[in-house]
């Protein structure tokens, strides 16, 4: 069945429904334009016809591998920032005093 388009107040047509869909995809038919089909009482806005609403572009998503890499980098960075505040690092192991130190430990310098 044929359709007519009113763009900027000027009717164009007749067009097939597929030609109208192609015009939507090319951006030549917008939501503010009007369409009419013989037998209809009124002109309708193009966005009132659900099948004419433009198809949204496909969402670009990160492949799962990239998401895993990003997750590892973020968690690694967080560990580098947070881990030193939780780890107690001693420069020297604790030593026994000289009075309580066995002779061999004293000779090897393990006592204070």
ABEGO torsion letter per residue (X at the ends): XBBBBBBGGBBBOBBBAAAAAAAAAAGABBAABBBBBBGBABBBBAAABAAABBBBBBBBBBBAAAAAAAAAAAAAAAAAAAAAAABBBBABBBBBBAAABBAAAAAAGABX
